[in-house]
């Protein structure tokens, strides 16, 4: 009878290591779930998506990069203003 308890019921160091690792994983999963739940309940804002530039801003950027000349910039800018498609941010 005492022979059975001498070796921790047949468990070796590998079994104890595996059991410890599993406990760490379980508690890590529990902690991650709690953090996720708290953030979901508090409704933390998410980072904003990609910024949408207005048509006038895109036109100004193209002019600044030298893709269009001043005459074309003025002409297209006027078209945007008269057509009502300019959105100010």
Rosetta blueprint (number, residue, H / E / L):
1 X L
2 X H
3 X H
4 X H
5 X H
6 X L
7 X L
8 X H
9 X H
10 X H
11 X L
12 X L
13 X H
14 X H
15 X H
16 X H
17 X H
18 X H
19 X H
20 X H
21 X H
22 X H
23 X H
24 X H
25 X H
26 X H
27 X H
28 X H
29 X H
30 X H
31 X H
32 X H
33 X H
34 X H
35 X H
36 X H
37 X H
38 X H
39 X H
40 X H
41 X H
42 X H
43 X L
44 X L
45 X L
46 X L
47 X L
48 X L
49 X L
50 X L
51 X L
52 X L
53 X L
54 X L
55 X H
56 X H
57 X H
58 X H
59 X H
60 X H
61 X H
62 X H
63 X H
64 X H
65 X H
66 X L
67 X L
68 X L
69 X L
70 X H
71 X H
72 X H
73 X H
74 X H
75 X H
76 X H
77 X H
78 X H
79 X H
80 X H
81 X H
82 X H
83 X H
84 X L
85 X L
86 X L
87 X L
88 X L
89 X L
